[in-house]
Amino acid sequence: VATRHVAVPLQNKVYVVWGSEENFPMLLSIILQL
């Protein structure tokens, strides 16, 4: 169960990055502003 709780947010981040691959420069600029 603990492994799933760790894996789920990790996978969400991965999916967000892959889903935003085309907009990566914009995504990167947003991350740098944070």
Backbone as ProteinMPNN parsed JSONL, in Angstrom:
{"seq_chain_A": "VATRHVAVPLQNKVYVVWGSEENFPMLLSIILQL", "coords_chain_A": {"N_chain_A": [[0.846, -1.204, 0.0], [1.904, 1.241, 0.84], [3.824, 1.544, -1.103], [2.259, 1.954, -3.35], [1.121, 4.437, -2.746], [3.339, 6.04, -2.96], [4.091, 5.575, -5.593], [1.949, 6.444, -7.167], [1.756, 9.405, -7.121], [4.22, 9.856, -8.306], [3.947, 8.677, -10.829], [1.925, 10.319, -11.768], [3.276, 12.731, -12.067], [5.068, 11.998, -14.053], [3.298, 11.424, -16.146], [2.219, 13.942, -16.513], [4.427, 15.353, -17.443], [4.992, 13.936, -19.819], [2.572, 14.324, -21.126], [2.695, 16.983, -21.559], [4.716, 17.328, -23.273], [4.93, 18.536, -25.798], [4.542, 21.13, -25.102], [6.738, 21.706, -23.621], [8.819, 23.756, -23.346], [7.284, 25.945, -22.402], [6.262, 24.774, -20.094], [8.628, 24.353, -18.705], [9.472, 26.988, -18.261], [7.469, 27.819, -16.545], [7.958, 26.154, -14.361], [10.472, 27.107, -13.618], [9.774, 29.58, -12.693], [8.545, 28.984, -10.331]], "CA_chain_A": [[0.0, 0.0, 0.0], [2.798, 2.402, 0.915], [4.476, 1.661, -2.406], [1.295, 2.552, -4.286], [0.979, 5.861, -2.428], [4.525, 6.71, -3.496], [4.145, 5.406, -7.039], [0.878, 7.191, -7.838], [2.168, 10.782, -7.419], [5.364, 9.801, -9.207], [3.405, 8.422, -12.169], [1.186, 11.508, -12.182], [4.257, 13.7, -12.544], [5.581, 11.488, -15.324], [2.261, 11.601, -17.16], [2.098, 15.379, -16.775], [5.57, 15.737, -18.278], [4.81, 13.343, -21.148], [1.407, 14.943, -21.744], [3.029, 18.367, -21.879], [5.996, 17.288, -23.995], [4.903, 19.518, -26.882], [4.584, 22.459, -24.489], [7.783, 21.618, -22.601], [9.456, 25.054, -23.057], [6.38, 26.714, -21.553], [6.226, 24.078, -18.813], [9.907, 24.605, -18.051], [9.487, 28.376, -17.805], [6.575, 27.873, -15.382], [8.666, 25.515, -13.252], [11.558, 27.997, -13.198], [9.178, 30.709, -11.977], [8.121, 28.531, -9.01]], "C_chain_A": [[0.879, 1.252, 0.0], [3.477, 2.643, -0.432], [3.542, 2.317, -3.414], [1.155, 4.046, -4.031], [2.162, 6.658, -2.971], [4.502, 6.702, -5.02], [3.11, 6.273, -7.756], [1.277, 8.641, -8.117], [3.331, 10.812, -8.409], [4.883, 9.599, -10.638], [2.629, 9.636, -12.664], [2.14, 12.561, -12.728], [4.799, 13.282, -13.903], [4.564, 11.719, -16.435], [2.087, 13.076, -17.498], [3.216, 15.84, -17.699], [5.388, 15.213, -19.699], [3.649, 14.007, -21.873], [1.703, 16.363, -22.198], [4.307, 18.458, -22.695], [6.042, 18.343, -25.097], [5.03, 20.936, -26.329], [5.704, 22.543, -23.462], [8.475, 22.95, -22.329], [8.593, 25.917, -22.15], [6.331, 26.112, -20.162], [7.496, 24.366, -18.025], [9.955, 26.026, -17.5], [8.598, 28.543, -16.577], [7.27, 27.286, -14.167], [9.758, 26.442, -12.722], [11.012, 29.19, -12.419], [8.752, 30.313, -10.569], [9.229, 28.501, -8.007]], "O_chain_A": [[0.629, 2.2, -0.745], [3.679, 3.784, -0.849], [3.97, 3.133, -4.231], [1.079, 4.836, -4.972], [2.01, 7.805, -3.39], [4.848, 7.695, -5.66], [3.379, 6.781, -8.844], [1.15, 9.083, -9.259], [3.406, 11.703, -9.255], [5.355, 10.271, -11.555], [2.67, 9.952, -13.854], [1.848, 13.208, -13.734], [4.969, 14.113, -14.796], [4.918, 12.156, -17.53], [1.835, 13.421, -18.652], [2.988, 16.62, -18.624], [5.6, 15.942, -20.667], [3.714, 14.234, -23.082], [1.052, 16.886, -23.102], [4.913, 19.524, -22.801], [7.077, 18.976, -25.307], [5.555, 21.828, -26.995], [5.64, 23.352, -22.537], [8.707, 23.265, -21.162], [9.106, 26.553, -21.228], [6.356, 26.833, -19.164], [7.444, 24.598, -16.817], [10.431, 26.24, -16.385], [8.923, 29.312, -15.673], [7.189, 27.84, -13.071], [9.947, 26.549, -11.511], [11.712, 29.751, -11.575], [8.607, 31.173, -9.7], [9.007, 28.137, -6.852]]}, "name": "protein", "num_of_chains": 1, "seq": "VATRHVAVPLQNKVYVVWGSEENFPMLLSIILQL"}
